Amino acid sequence: MTRGKSFGLKPVLIILFFLIVLPLRLLFAQIETYTDTPLWRQALGGAVIGHPVAMVESVVVVTDGGRLRSYSSQGRPLWDFNARGRLTPHVSRSREGTSYIGRTNGLLIAVNRAGRELWRIQLGSPIVFPVISGWDGRLFVFTEERIICKTAAGFTLWSRDLGSRTALAPIMDVNGGIILVQEDGVIHNFDPFGNVVSYIARSTREGSSAAAPVAAASVKIEGRGPAIFLLYEDRHLELVFTSPQYTVSGSNERSPQNAVFLRELIDLPSPPLAATGRNGEAAVLMRDGRVALLCLNENRILWTTPSHIRAGELPSRPSSGDLNLFYDERGIYILTRTGATGFTSDGRRLWTVRLRGAASIPAFGDDGILYSGGADWILNAYRLEERVRARPRLLFGEAPLGTYGTGNPGPSTWANFHFRFQEMMLEERFAQIRQAIRTGNVGANEKEYAAWLMETSGSFLTNPHFGNRPPVHAHHRAEAARLLGFIGSRETIPFLANLFRNDPSDLVKTAAAEAIGRIGVDPEGIALRAFETALFPIPSLRYEATLTATAAAIGALCRFSGPPLSEAGVRLLTRIAADYRIPAARNQARRELMSLR
């Protein structure tokens, strides 16, 4: 009897195990997986002090002792840069792969994708957030007191005092500007040229003083345009629209006449910690570890689901060093020191991992690899997705998300002034622009200056016979091209390359080459193709200064970008180095080749 009963229970228990217990175990194994088997591991030789940054099929990580190290996505050591001093934990990379790091003494250093230092600049105080690279390569730099905008070559375009400490990590808005949320509740929205619109955050309770949002994002809402999305501790949200068709309604905020506040109470199940926006939606991480996706057009929650984060695991006001939340075409990703989670945009969980002993938040690359620096001085890489993020690419690096219009700024305010090219008028205008460049106050005049400099330097190309206009001497055309190099960006490279090819004056060709080298960014290889046309098959450059400037510009482009652009540049430099007829150019090319080894 006992044996019969026991025999009868076994099939039932086995069925229950396969139907209930095993699926639950598999489910939890998928939901919370400890990453014990990395794709590869590399000894760093120091403790990680900042989270890794993955881009261009490689990763960089800052360690103590002032080192910045880079590894390929396959784990091969690429280079080890010594900053010769203590580094802050903040590192970022441009689309070309250039890394920007800051020393604790206030130095800002640019390191190219081959590990070579491009420049270092004293800011006066250390950076407090990673540098943000703009659409045209310009840099937005953040210290405790100021925001500074520089060209990729390090020339200052503008800077602004902030007045109070920044409460949240800076955000790039959908127009390529910067959003800063201050501790006193003021939200600054800077455009790329230093113009700023400031808003005072609305009170979270009627009658109380203004409070800073706990989360912010930039979104573009269909039919309404760009907006700043703000979330508060009491779960209120605000949308600040900056589209011209809206006006301020009954508020005493320091706001322009093209902004409106929409304030709503959103039914979040837990207070918010962080947010990110995309295509009229906002992904919100909450204090209890759950993630919610909001439809901002309809002001409703589309879905809510748990992540790897456990309640109380993050502080109530996390910093940029505590978590990273981002939303791209692949899905929504949350990264913290304890792990990472990936979701599809409809709320399905792609994967969840828990990390042991991570020294900082990990980085998730476009190739589906998670990079985590451990407290044991080891960099671990984990393959989590086979999907590769599809991004438009140029000759090297990623294509920009938009344009600032500096490459085609339209007519200047002087365009129709008949005497604008008289020598006295030209010298006065040159002096004004030189002063703005020297003091770092180009700012809101950038597009006006660029337009005038293009009209002046390109005046022969647009009107070679001059008609009833006074001619512009080659000396002045060259000076305009030279100055353009100090405020130019990758957007002005096509204009300068065209000037180099087609202006008949060697003075202007020389200045155009110098300006291209000073800008240093040529993502589509436009300038190199112009140089190649002048050197192959039969060299058309005979003027010593022009050929020397061309060699220097090619070397500058190669140093800034590294391979594969440098491979094409080395071929051109080798051609110049072999030209025995012009010793100065030959020697310059040889020096450039030596610097690239």
C-alpha positions in Angstrom: 0.0 0.0 0.0 2.7 2.4 1.0 4.7 1.4 -2.0 1.7 1.9 -4.3 1.0 5.3 -2.9 4.6 6.3 -3.3 4.7 5.0 -6.8 1.6 7.0 -7.7 3.0 10.3 -6.4 6.2 10.3 -8.5 4.6 11.0 -11.9 2.6 13.8 -10.3 5.7 15.4 -8.8 7.7 15.0 -12.0 4.9 16.7 -13.9 4.6 19.5 -11.4 8.4 20.0 -11.5 8.4 20.4 -15.3 5.2 22.5 -15.4 5.9 24.9 -12.5 9.3 24.7 -10.8 11.5 24.4 -13.8 9.9 27.3 -15.8 10.1 29.5 -12.7 13.8 28.6 -12.2 14.4 29.4 -15.9 12.5 32.6 -15.7 14.4 33.9 -12.7 17.7 32.7 -14.2 16.9 34.9 -17.2 15.7 37.8 -15.1 18.7 37.9 -12.8 21.8 36.5 -14.2 25.2 37.0 -12.6 27.8 37.5 -15.3 30.4 35.0 -14.3 31.6 34.2 -17.8 32.9 37.4 -19.6 33.6 37.5 -23.3 37.1 38.7 -22.3 39.0 40.2 -19.4 41.9 42.7 -19.3 44.1 43.8 -16.4 44.0 47.6 -16.1 47.0 48.1 -13.9 45.0 50.5 -11.7 41.7 51.2 -10.0 38.8 52.4 -12.2 37.7 55.9 -11.2 35.2 56.6 -14.0 32.7 54.6 -16.0 34.0 53.2 -19.4 32.9 54.9 -22.6 32.3 52.6 -25.7 32.4 54.0 -29.2 33.9 53.2 -32.6 34.3 49.5 -31.8 36.5 50.3 -28.8 36.3 51.3 -25.2 38.2 53.8 -23.0 38.5 53.8 -19.3 40.1 56.1 -16.7 42.1 54.7 -13.9 44.0 56.2 -11.0 47.5 57.3 -11.6 46.4 59.5 -14.4 46.0 56.8 -17.1 43.4 56.6 -19.9 43.4 53.2 -21.5 41.7 51.9 -24.7 40.8 48.4 -25.8 39.2 47.0 -28.9 35.8 45.3 -28.7 37.6 42.0 -29.0 39.8 42.8 -26.0 43.0 43.8 -27.7 44.9 46.6 -25.9 45.0 49.6 -28.2 46.9 52.3 -26.3 47.7 53.7 -22.8 47.8 57.4 -22.4 49.6 59.0 -19.4 48.1 62.4 -18.5 51.0 63.2 -16.2 48.7 64.1 -13.3 45.5 63.1 -11.5 42.4 62.8 -13.6 38.8 63.5 -12.8 36.4 60.5 -13.4 34.7 62.3 -16.4 35.6 61.1 -19.9 33.7 61.4 -23.2 34.3 60.7 -26.8 33.4 62.5 -30.0 32.0 60.8 -33.1 35.5 60.6 -34.6 36.7 58.7 -31.5 38.6 61.6 -29.8 38.6 61.3 -26.0 38.2 64.4 -23.8 39.5 64.1 -20.2 40.1 66.6 -17.4 42.9 66.8 -14.8 42.0 67.9 -11.3 44.1 71.0 -11.7 41.8 72.3 -14.4 43.5 71.1 -17.6 41.3 69.8 -20.4 43.0 67.3 -22.6 42.0 65.9 -26.1 43.4 62.5 -27.0 42.8 61.1 -30.5 41.6 57.6 -31.3 45.2 56.4 -31.7 46.1 57.6 -28.1 48.0 60.7 -29.1 47.5 64.0 -27.3 46.1 66.7 -29.6 46.0 69.6 -27.2 45.6 70.6 -23.5 44.0 73.8 -22.3 43.9 75.3 -18.8 40.2 76.0 -17.8 40.9 77.5 -14.4 38.9 74.8 -12.6 38.3 71.1 -13.2 35.4 69.7 -15.3 32.4 68.4 -13.2 30.7 66.5 -16.0 31.8 64.7 -19.2 32.3 67.1 -22.2 29.5 66.9 -24.7 30.4 66.9 -28.4 28.0 68.9 -30.6 26.8 68.1 -34.1 29.7 70.0 -35.8 32.4 68.8 -33.5 32.2 71.8 -31.1 32.6 71.0 -27.4 30.4 71.9 -24.5 32.6 72.0 -21.3 31.2 72.2 -17.8 33.0 73.4 -14.7 31.3 74.2 -11.4 30.9 77.9 -12.3 30.7 78.0 -16.1 29.6 76.4 -19.3 32.3 76.9 -22.1 31.9 76.2 -25.8 35.0 75.4 -27.8 35.8 74.3 -31.3 37.2 70.8 -31.8 40.7 72.4 -32.0 40.2 74.0 -28.5 39.5 77.7 -29.5 36.8 79.3 -27.2 33.7 80.4 -28.9 31.8 81.6 -25.8 31.4 81.0 -22.1 28.7 81.8 -19.6 28.6 82.0 -15.8 25.9 79.7 -14.3 25.3 81.4 -10.9 24.6 78.2 -8.9 25.6 74.6 -8.9 24.2 72.2 -11.5 21.7 69.7 -10.0 21.5 67.2 -12.9 23.9 66.1 -15.6 23.7 68.3 -18.7 21.5 67.2 -21.5 21.8 67.8 -25.2 18.5 69.0 -26.6 16.9 68.0 -29.9 18.2 71.2 -31.5 21.8 70.4 -30.6 21.9 72.8 -27.6 22.4 72.2 -23.9 19.9 72.0 -21.0 21.2 72.6 -17.5 19.1 72.2 -14.4 20.4 74.3 -11.4 20.0 73.6 -7.7 18.0 76.8 -7.2 15.3 75.6 -9.6 16.4 77.5 -12.7 16.6 75.6 -16.0 18.9 77.1 -18.6 18.5 76.2 -22.3 21.6 77.2 -24.3 21.6 77.1 -28.0 24.9 76.2 -29.8 25.9 79.9 -30.1 25.5 80.9 -26.4 22.0 82.4 -26.5 20.2 81.2 -23.4 16.6 81.0 -22.3 16.1 80.5 -18.6 13.0 79.2 -16.8 12.2 79.1 -13.1 10.9 75.7 -12.2 7.3 75.7 -11.0 6.6 74.9 -7.4 5.8 71.3 -6.6 3.2 72.5 -4.2 1.1 75.7 -4.5 2.5 78.5 -2.5 5.9 76.9 -1.8 9.2 78.0 -3.2 10.6 76.7 -6.5 12.2 73.3 -6.4 14.6 71.7 -8.8 13.3 68.8 -10.9 14.7 65.4 -10.1 14.7 64.3 -13.7 14.8 66.1 -17.1 14.9 65.1 -20.8 14.6 66.7 -24.2 11.8 65.5 -26.4 10.2 66.4 -29.7 6.4 66.1 -29.6 4.5 65.6 -32.9 2.5 68.7 -33.7 4.0 70.7 -30.9 7.7 70.7 -31.5 10.7 70.6 -29.1 10.0 70.6 -25.4 11.9 70.2 -22.1 10.4 67.4 -20.0 10.7 67.9 -16.2 9.8 65.5 -13.4 9.5 66.4 -9.7 9.7 64.5 -6.5 5.9 64.6 -6.0 5.4 63.0 -9.4 4.3 66.2 -11.2 5.6 66.7 -14.7 6.1 69.8 -16.7 6.5 70.3 -20.5 8.2 73.5 -21.5 7.5 74.1 -25.2 9.9 76.3 -27.1 8.0 76.4 -30.4 7.2 79.9 -31.6 3.4 79.3 -31.9 3.0 79.1 -28.2 2.9 81.9 -25.7 3.3 82.2 -21.9 0.0 82.0 -20.1 -0.3 83.6 -16.6 3.2 82.8 -15.2 5.8 85.0 -13.6 8.8 82.8 -14.7 11.7 84.4 -16.5 10.5 83.0 -19.8 10.5 84.1 -23.4 7.3 84.9 -25.3 7.6 81.6 -27.2 7.3 79.2 -24.3 4.4 77.7 -22.4 4.3 75.5 -19.3 2.0 72.5 -19.2 1.9 71.0 -15.7 0.3 67.7 -15.0 0.2 65.1 -12.2 1.4 61.8 -13.6 0.3 58.6 -11.9 3.7 57.1 -11.4 3.7 54.3 -8.9 7.0 55.5 -7.3 8.9 58.8 -7.2 11.1 59.4 -10.3 14.9 59.2 -10.3 15.9 59.7 -14.0 14.4 60.2 -17.4 15.3 60.2 -21.1 13.2 61.1 -24.1 12.8 59.9 -27.7 10.1 60.5 -30.4 7.5 62.0 -28.1 8.0 59.4 -25.4 9.9 59.5 -22.0 11.4 56.5 -20.3 11.4 57.1 -16.5 13.3 55.1 -13.8 11.6 55.2 -10.5 12.9 54.8 -6.9 11.5 51.3 -6.5 13.6 50.1 -9.5 10.8 50.0 -12.0 10.9 51.6 -15.4 7.9 53.3 -17.0 7.4 54.5 -20.6 5.2 57.7 -20.9 3.4 58.9 -24.0 3.7 62.6 -23.7 1.2 63.4 -26.4 -1.5 61.6 -24.4 0.0 62.1 -20.9 -0.3 58.4 -20.0 1.8 55.5 -19.0 2.2 52.9 -21.7 3.9 50.3 -19.6 5.7 49.7 -16.3 8.1 46.8 -15.6 10.9 46.0 -13.0 14.6 46.3 -13.8 17.6 44.8 -12.0 17.6 47.7 -9.5 16.3 46.8 -6.0 14.4 49.2 -3.8 16.8 51.5 -1.9 19.7 50.5 -4.0 20.1 54.0 -5.5 20.2 57.3 -3.6 17.0 59.5 -3.8 19.0 62.1 -5.8 21.4 59.9 -8.0 24.2 61.6 -9.8 25.6 60.9 -13.3 28.1 58.5 -11.6 25.3 56.4 -10.1 23.3 55.4 -13.2 22.9 55.9 -17.0 19.5 55.7 -18.7 19.3 55.9 -22.5 16.8 55.2 -25.2 17.7 54.5 -28.8 16.3 52.6 -31.8 17.2 49.3 -30.1 15.3 49.9 -26.9 15.7 51.3 -23.4 18.8 50.6 -21.2 19.5 51.1 -17.5 23.1 50.8 -16.3 24.2 51.0 -12.6 27.1 49.6 -10.6 25.0 46.6 -9.6 24.0 45.6 -13.1 22.1 46.5 -16.3 18.8 45.8 -18.0 17.7 46.2 -21.6 14.1 46.5 -22.8 12.4 46.8 -26.1 10.3 49.9 -26.7 7.1 47.9 -26.1 8.3 46.8 -22.6 9.6 43.3 -23.3 12.8 42.5 -21.3 15.8 41.8 -23.5 18.1 40.8 -20.7 19.0 41.6 -17.1 22.4 41.1 -15.5 23.7 41.7 -11.9 27.3 42.7 -11.5 29.6 41.8 -8.6 32.3 44.2 -7.4 31.9 46.9 -10.2 33.9 50.0 -9.4 31.6 52.2 -11.6 28.6 52.0 -13.8 29.3 49.9 -16.9 29.1 51.0 -20.6 27.0 49.4 -23.2 28.4 49.6 -26.7 26.6 49.9 -30.1 27.8 46.4 -30.8 25.9 44.8 -27.9 28.9 44.5 -25.5 28.7 45.5 -21.9 32.0 46.8 -20.4 32.4 46.8 -16.6 35.5 47.9 -14.6 35.9 46.0 -11.4 37.3 46.9 -8.1 39.9 44.2 -8.7 41.5 46.3 -11.5 40.0 44.1 -14.2 38.0 45.3 -17.2 35.3 42.7 -18.1 33.4 42.6 -21.4 30.1 40.7 -21.7 28.3 39.9 -25.0 24.6 40.6 -24.2 23.1 41.3 -27.7 23.9 40.2 -31.2 22.1 43.2 -32.6 24.4 46.0 -33.8 23.0 49.6 -33.6 22.6 50.9 -37.2 24.0 54.4 -37.5 24.8 56.4 -40.6 28.5 56.6 -41.0 30.9 58.8 -42.9 34.4 58.0 -44.0 35.1 57.3 -40.3 33.0 57.8 -37.2 29.3 58.5 -37.0 27.3 61.0 -39.1 26.1 64.0 -37.1 22.5 64.0 -35.9 21.9 67.4 -37.4 23.4 70.7 -38.6 24.0 74.1 -37.0 24.0 75.9 -40.4 27.5 77.3 -40.0 28.6 75.8 -43.3 25.8 77.7 -45.2 24.9 80.6 -42.9 23.1 82.7 -45.5 23.8 86.3 -46.4 25.4 88.5 -43.8 23.9 91.8 -42.7 26.5 93.5 -44.9 25.7 91.4 -48.0 23.9 94.3 -49.9 26.2 97.1 -48.7 27.9 98.4 -51.8 31.1 99.6 -50.1 31.5 96.6 -47.8 34.7 95.5 -49.6 36.5 98.8 -49.4 39.8 98.4 -47.6 38.9 100.6 -44.6 35.7 98.7 -44.1 37.4 95.4 -44.4 40.1 96.3 -41.9 37.5 97.5 -39.3 35.6 94.3 -39.7 38.7 92.1 -39.5 39.7 93.9 -36.3 36.3 93.3 -34.7 36.4 89.5 -35.5 40.0 89.2 -34.4 39.1 90.7 -31.0 36.1 88.4 -30.6 38.3 85.4 -31.4 41.1 86.5 -29.0 38.7 87.1 -26.1 36.5 84.0 -26.7 33.4 86.1 -27.4 32.3 85.0 -30.8 29.0 83.7 -29.3 25.8 84.8 -30.9 27.7 86.5 -33.7 29.2 83.2 -35.0 27.0 82.7 -38.0 27.1 86.4 -38.9 30.9 86.4 -38.7 31.1 83.1 -40.7 28.8 84.5 -43.4 30.8 87.6 -43.8 34.1 85.8 -43.9 32.8 83.4 -46.5 31.5 86.2 -48.6 34.8 88.0 -48.4 37.1 85.0 -48.9 34.9 83.5 -51.7 34.2 86.8 -53.4 36.3 85.9 -56.4 34.5 82.6 -56.9 31.0 84.1 -56.7 31.8 87.1 -58.8 35.1 86.7 -60.7 34.5 89.7 -63.0 33.2 91.9 -60.1 30.8 93.9 -62.3 30.0 97.1 -60.4 31.4 95.7 -57.2 34.9 96.7 -56.1 37.3 93.8 -56.3 38.6 92.1 -53.1 42.4 91.8 -53.0 43.8 88.4 -52.6 45.4 89.5 -49.4 42.0 90.2 -47.8 40.5 87.1 -49.2 43.3 85.1 -47.6 42.9 86.9 -44.2 39.1 86.1 -44.2 39.9 82.4 -44.9 42.5 82.4 -42.2 40.1 83.8 -39.6 37.5 81.3 -40.6 39.8 78.6 -39.3 39.5 79.9 -35.7 35.7 79.7 -35.6 35.1 77.0 -38.2 33.9 73.4 -37.8 33.4 70.3 -39.9 30.5 72.2 -41.5 32.8 74.8 -43.0 35.3 72.3 -44.5 33.4 71.9 -47.8 33.6 75.7 -48.3 37.3 75.8 -47.5 38.1 72.8 -49.7 36.3 74.5 -52.6 38.2 77.7 -52.0 41.5 75.7 -52.0 40.6 74.0 -55.3 39.2 77.0 -57.3 40.6 80.3 -56.1 43.4 81.2 -58.5 45.5 83.0 -55.8 48.3 81.0 -54.1 47.8 83.3 -51.1 44.2 82.2 -50.8 45.0 78.6 -51.4 47.6 78.7 -48.6 45.2 80.4 -46.2 42.5 77.8 -47.0 44.9 74.9 -46.3 45.9 76.5 -43.0 42.3 77.0 -42.0 41.5 73.3 -42.7 44.4 72.2 -40.6 43.4 74.5 -37.8 39.9 73.1 -37.7 41.3 69.6 -37.9 38.0 67.7 -38.5 37.2 66.2 -41.9 34.7 63.3 -41.4 33.9 62.9 -45.1 37.4 63.3 -46.4 36.4 66.3 -48.4 39.6 68.3 -47.8 41.8 65.3 -48.4 40.2 64.7 -51.8 40.9 68.4 -52.6 44.5 68.0 -51.6 44.8 64.7 -53.6 43.4 66.4 -56.7 46.2 69.0 -56.4 48.9 66.3 -55.9 47.9 63.5 -58.3 48.6 62.5 -61.0 50.6 65.7 -61.8 51.2 68.1 -59.0 49.5 71.4 -59.7 50.9 73.1 -56.5 54.1 74.9 -57.2 54.0 77.7 -54.6 56.3 76.8 -51.7 54.0 78.2 -49.0 50.9 76.6 -50.4 52.5 73.1 -50.6 54.0 73.5 -47.1 50.7 74.6 -45.6 49.0 71.6 -47.4 51.5 69.2 -45.8 50.8 70.7 -42.4 47.1 70.5 -42.9 47.2 66.9 -43.9 49.3 66.1 -40.9 46.8 67.9 -38.6 43.8 66.0 -40.1 45.6 62.7 -39.6 46.6 63.4 -36.0 43.1 64.5 -35.1 41.3 61.6 -36.7 43.7 58.7 -36.7 43.0 55.7 -39.0 41.5 55.2 -41.5 41.7 58.9 -42.5 45.4 58.9 -41.7 46.1 56.1 -44.1 45.0 58.3 -47.0 46.8 61.2 -45.6 50.1 59.3 -45.3 50.0 58.5 -49.0 49.7 62.3 -49.8 52.5 63.2 -47.3 54.7 60.6 -48.8 54.2 62.2 -52.3 55.1 65.6 -51.0 58.1 64.2 -49.0 59.5 62.8 -52.3 59.2 66.1 -54.2 62.9 67.2 -54.1 62.1 70.5 -55.9 60.6 72.3 -52.8 62.8 71.6 -49.8 60.6 73.5 -47.3 57.5 71.4 -48.2 59.5 68.2 -48.4 60.8 68.8 -44.9 57.4 69.7 -43.5 55.9 66.5 -44.9 58.7 64.4 -43.4 58.1 66.1 -40.0 54.3 65.3 -40.3 55.1 61.6 -41.2 57.4 61.3 -38.2 54.6 62.7 -35.9 52.2 60.0 -37.1 54.5 57.1 -36.2 
